[in-house]
Amino acid sequence: MGNRDDILIRSFESAKRDYTNGEYYQILWMRNGFKRVRIDDQEFDACSNLICFLTPARHVIVEPGDDFEGWILLFSKSYMRDRVRENLRIKEAELLSGFGEIPKIILSPKIGDRIHNLAEMIDELCGSAIPNREQGVASLLKTLLVYCDSRCNIRLNGECNYNGVRLVADYKELVAKNYSTVHQVSQYAEMLHVTPKYLNRMAKEVIGVTAKSLITEQILIHARRELKFSVRSIKEIAFEIGFSDPFHFSNLFKKEIGVSPSEFRRV
């Protein structure tokens, strides 16, 4: 990659609506404050932490609100060919572009923050003259795409109704805030004023997993991080994420991860 313009980041502008680009692949990230998005002949509401993956020459109209935050990551066809070889979500943009579909997801709040940090680092490296800049930028982009492929995110498609998507997005945000104290789907369903059965059905329809599995996933994300990067005992970690009995926590961890917490910590 000898050209600094092979990859770059731009901000959305309050007075601009048309972001069509005939040369670059685009990743649009609308962190918050956007109203509507139109891509070719498809128009949809812009949820918080919405991200879209576009091939060149898609007709793109974005309507921001009064207080918006987001960015556009652009990279050339040659960069896509030479640097992004893994089977990641941007590849879906190539596969679906001929069928009028748009690969788009809602990032979970925590992953949204990580994506924002990665984009800032890409932007900083792109404007620098440090050695091995190109390798660093490519590595950060791949990491960003891996986070976008995470099961913590919601994949949107034409078969998902907007109300269902919004419900699951709200549910995931509640889980991210309350997983250490609220472990039952029925409790979250009550907060969202729906039945547990309906919440579970929407989770399966929108993201392809059960509502309960999203709670378990958040617990395990926190547990793995604490086991690897803290000196807290397994008992302390279990109590911190809402388990009164460390034995129950260890059983869940081994069932889902395949090894006990103590074995995981030693690896």
C-alpha positions in Angstrom: 0.0 0.0 0.0 2.0 2.9 -1.2 -0.7 5.5 -1.3 -2.0 7.3 1.8 -5.4 7.6 0.1 -5.9 3.9 -0.1 -7.7 4.1 3.3 -9.1 7.2 5.1 -11.7 8.3 7.6 -14.1 11.2 7.2 -16.7 12.7 9.5 -20.4 13.2 8.6 -21.2 16.8 7.9 -24.3 18.6 9.1 -25.0 20.3 5.7 -24.2 17.2 3.6 -26.7 14.4 2.7 -25.2 12.6 -0.3 -22.3 10.3 0.5 -22.2 8.3 -2.8 -18.7 7.2 -3.8 -17.9 5.5 -7.0 -14.3 4.4 -6.1 -14.2 3.3 -2.5 -15.7 0.7 -0.3 -17.4 2.4 2.6 -18.1 1.5 6.2 -20.7 3.9 7.6 -20.9 4.1 11.4 -23.8 6.1 12.8 -23.0 6.1 16.6 -26.0 8.3 17.5 -28.2 11.2 16.5 -29.1 10.1 12.9 -32.6 10.0 11.5 -32.8 8.1 8.2 -30.6 6.4 5.7 -31.3 5.7 2.1 -29.1 3.3 0.1 -30.1 2.9 -3.5 -33.9 2.3 -3.3 -33.9 1.1 0.3 -34.7 3.5 3.1 -34.7 2.7 6.9 -34.4 4.3 10.3 -31.0 4.9 11.7 -30.7 3.2 15.1 -27.9 4.1 17.5 -24.7 2.2 16.8 -25.8 1.3 13.3 -23.1 0.2 10.8 -23.4 -0.4 7.1 -21.0 -2.0 4.6 -21.1 -0.7 1.1 -19.4 -1.5 -2.2 -18.5 1.3 -4.6 -21.1 3.2 -6.5 -24.0 2.6 -4.0 -26.2 5.7 -3.9 -26.1 6.8 -0.3 -28.2 9.5 1.5 -27.8 10.0 5.2 -30.0 12.4 7.2 -28.4 13.5 10.5 -30.3 14.9 13.5 -29.4 18.0 15.5 -26.7 16.3 17.6 -25.0 13.4 15.7 -21.8 11.4 15.9 -20.3 9.0 13.4 -17.8 8.5 10.7 -17.2 7.0 7.3 -14.2 4.6 6.7 -13.3 4.4 3.1 -10.8 2.1 1.4 -9.9 1.4 -2.2 -10.6 -1.7 -4.3 -6.9 -2.5 -4.4 -6.7 -2.2 -0.6 -9.7 -4.5 -0.3 -8.1 -7.0 -2.6 -4.6 -7.0 -1.1 -5.2 -6.4 2.6 -8.7 -7.7 3.5 -8.4 -11.4 2.6 -10.3 -12.9 5.6 -13.9 -14.1 5.3 -15.3 -11.1 7.2 -18.5 -9.2 6.9 -17.2 -6.7 4.3 -17.1 -9.7 2.0 -20.9 -9.9 2.4 -21.1 -6.5 0.8 -19.5 -7.9 -2.3 -21.7 -11.0 -2.4 -25.0 -9.1 -1.7 -24.4 -6.0 -3.8 -25.8 -7.7 -6.9 -29.0 -8.7 -5.1 -30.0 -5.2 -3.9 -29.2 -6.1 -0.2 -27.2 -4.1 2.3 -25.1 -5.8 5.0 -25.9 -3.8 8.1 -25.8 -4.5 11.9 -26.4 -2.8 15.2 -23.2 -2.8 17.3 -23.6 -3.6 21.0 -22.8 -0.6 23.1 -19.5 -1.9 24.4 -18.3 -3.0 20.9 -19.5 0.4 19.6 -17.0 2.1 22.0 -14.2 -0.3 20.8 -15.0 0.4 17.2 -14.8 4.2 17.9 -11.4 3.7 19.5 -10.1 1.6 16.6 -11.3 4.2 14.1 -9.4 6.9 16.0 -6.2 4.9 15.9 -6.6 4.2 12.2 -7.1 7.9 11.6 -4.1 8.8 13.7 -1.9 6.2 11.9 -3.1 7.4 8.4 -1.9 10.9 9.2 1.5 9.8 10.6 4.9 9.0 9.0 5.9 6.3 11.5 7.6 3.2 10.2 5.4 0.2 9.3 2.4 2.5 9.3 0.7 0.5 6.5 0.9 -2.8 8.5 -0.5 -1.1 11.6 -3.4 0.4 9.7 -4.2 -3.0 8.0 -4.1 -4.8 11.4 -6.4 -2.2 13.0 -8.9 -2.5 10.1 -9.0 -6.3 10.4 -9.5 -6.0 14.1 -12.4 -3.6 13.5 -14.0 -6.0 11.1 -13.6 -8.9 13.5 -15.4 -6.9 16.2 -18.2 -6.2 13.7 -18.5 -10.0 13.1 -19.0 -10.5 16.8 -22.1 -12.5 18.0 -22.7 -9.6 20.3 -24.0 -7.6 17.4 -27.4 -7.7 15.6 -27.4 -8.5 11.9 -30.2 -6.7 10.1 -31.9 -8.1 7.0 -35.0 -7.6 5.0 -37.0 -10.1 6.9 -36.6 -8.4 10.3 -39.3 -5.9 11.2 -38.0 -2.7 12.7 -40.0 -3.1 16.0 -38.3 -6.5 16.5 -34.9 -5.1 15.8 -35.5 -2.1 18.2 -36.7 -4.5 20.9 -33.7 -6.7 20.7 -31.3 -3.7 20.6 -33.0 -2.3 23.7 -32.8 -5.8 25.3 -29.1 -6.1 24.6 -28.4 -2.6 26.0 -30.3 -3.6 29.2 -28.3 -6.9 29.5 -25.0 -5.0 29.0 -25.9 -2.8 32.0 -27.5 -5.3 34.3 -26.0 -8.8 33.6 -24.3 -8.9 37.0 -27.6 -8.5 38.9 -30.3 -9.6 36.5 -30.0 -13.2 35.1 -33.6 -14.1 34.1 -35.1 -13.4 30.7 -38.5 -12.8 32.4 -37.0 -9.9 34.4 -35.8 -8.2 31.2 -39.1 -8.9 29.5 -40.9 -7.1 32.3 -38.6 -4.1 31.9 -39.4 -4.0 28.2 -43.2 -4.6 28.7 -43.3 -7.8 26.6 -43.7 -11.5 27.4 -40.6 -13.7 27.8 -41.9 -15.8 25.0 -42.1 -12.9 22.6 -38.7 -11.5 23.6 -37.1 -14.9 23.0 -38.8 -15.2 19.6 -37.6 -11.8 18.5 -34.0 -12.6 19.6 -34.1 -15.8 17.6 -35.6 -14.0 14.6 -33.3 -11.0 14.6 -30.0 -12.3 15.9 -30.4 -16.1 15.6 -29.8 -17.0 19.3 -32.0 -17.3 22.4 -32.6 -14.4 24.7 -31.0 -16.4 27.6 -27.8 -17.0 25.6 -27.2 -13.2 25.3 -27.2 -13.0 29.1 -24.9 -15.9 29.4 -22.6 -14.4 26.8 -22.3 -11.1 28.7 -21.5 -13.0 31.9 -18.8 -15.0 30.2 -17.2 -12.0 28.5 -16.8 -10.3 31.9 -15.6 -13.5 33.5 -13.0 -14.3 30.9 -11.6 -10.7 31.1 -11.4 -10.9 34.9 -9.8 -14.3 34.9 -7.1 -13.2 32.5 -6.4 -9.6 33.6 -7.2 -9.4 37.3 -5.9 -11.0 40.5 -9.4 -11.5 42.0 -10.2 -15.0 43.2 -12.7 -17.1 41.3 -15.1 -16.7 44.3 -14.8 -12.9 44.1 -15.4 -12.9 40.3 -18.4 -15.1 40.8 -19.9 -12.8 43.4 -19.2 -9.8 41.2 -21.3 -11.1 38.3 -24.2 -12.2 40.5 -23.5 -15.8 41.6 -24.0 -16.4 45.3 -22.5 -19.9 44.8 -19.1 -20.0 43.1 -19.8 -23.7 42.3 -22.7 -22.7 40.0 -20.5 -20.2 38.3 -17.8 -22.8 37.7 -20.3 -25.2 36.3 -21.7 -22.7 33.8 -18.2 -21.6 32.8 -17.0 -25.1 32.1 -20.2 -26.0 30.3 -19.9 -23.0 27.9 -16.1 -22.6 27.6 -15.0 -26.3 27.9 -12.6 -25.8 30.8 -13.0 -24.7 34.4 -12.2 -21.1 35.5 -9.0 -22.2 37.2 -7.9 -24.1 34.0 -8.8 -21.1 31.9 -6.7 -18.8 34.1 -3.6 -21.0 33.8 -3.7 -21.2 30.0 
